[in-house]
Amino acid sequence: MPSLALVEQARLHVRRHFARHIPKWMTFHDLEHTLSVVRAALDIGRGMGLNVDHLRTVEIAALFHDTGYASAYHGHEKKSVLLAMTFLKEHHASAVLTRQVSALILATRMGERPRT
């Protein structure tokens, strides 16, 4: 599934996105918050015994999960999905990976009860 190179490109892309597009007044949903979410998601994934491919998928989703705040507060998850989909398409990611990342991002919406 996702290569280490793709994950590294996602890391760089998201860092640049936050530097260029997330307002300075947004002090909670910032890059540090995103990196903290990535660490926590990977810790949980390892604890659940996810394999390397699944951990990489989780990392990409965690990286992109709040990128949508650049253009919307309410409904930012859908904007985040669009940004992730654009990135993944530009990097020739599979449709399966794109669906998985999208589902993981949408699972972060308030009130969601993900089952997978």
N, C-alpha and C positions, 0 to 999 in steps of 0.2 A: 504494500500500500504506500503510504507516504515515505519518501526517502528522508534521510537526515538532511540532505541538501535543501529539500523543500521546507523542512522545519526551520532551518537556519535562515532561509530567504524570508519566511514568514516573520521570524523574530525581527529581522532588520526592517522589513516593510512596516510592521506595527510600530516599532520605535520611531520611524520617520513620520508615520501617520500622526502619532500623538504629538510629536514635536511641531508639526506643521498645522494641524487641524483642530486639536482639542484646546478650548479656551483655558487660559491660565487661571481663571476664577473657579474652574471645575477642579476642586482640590481633593475630592474623594475618588471620582472615576477618572483617575489619571494613570500614567504609565506605572507608577509604583503599585497602585491597586491591582492593575492588570498582571504585573509580574508576581504579585503575592497570590493572586488567583491561580496562575499557572503553577506555581510551586505547590499549592494546596491540592489542586486537581491531580497533579502527578503523584503526590504522596498518597492520595486516596486510591488512585489507579494502581499504583504499585502494591498497596495494601490489599487490593481486591484481586491481585494476581493478573492484571492485564498484560498482554504480550507487548512487545516493542511497537508493532504496527498500531495497536489500539492506543498506546500511550502517546504516540506521535499525533494521532488523530485528535486525542483529547487536548494535547498541547496547542495544536493549531486553533481549535475551537476556543480554548481559554484565551489565547492571544487576541483573537478577534472579538470576543464577547462584548466588549464595551466600545468598540471603534465607532459604532453608530452614533454615539453622543456628539460627534462632530456636527451632525445635522439634525438631530432630534433628541429631545429628552424622553417624552412619552413615545413608546414604540421604537426606542433605539435598537432593540434586538433585531427587528426586521431590517433596519438599516445596516446593522452589523453583519447580518446574513448576506445582504447584497454586496457589501465590501469584501467579505470572505469569498463569495462566489466569483466575483470579478478577479480577485487575486488567484484563486485556484484555476480558473479558466485560462488566465494568462500564462500559468505555469503548467498547463496541459494535464491537470489532475484528473483522475477518473471521475465519472459520474457518481460512483458509489462513495468515494471519499467526499465529494461535494455534498451529497445528501447527508452523510453522517455528520459532517461539520455543521451543516445547517441545523440539523435536529438537535445537536448538542447546544448550540447557541440559543435556539428557541426554548430549550429546556430551562434556561436561566430566567425566563420571565416570571414575575411575581405571580404566585398562585398555581404555577405549573406543578404537575405531579408526574414526572417522567417515570416510565416503567422499565426502562432498559439502562 
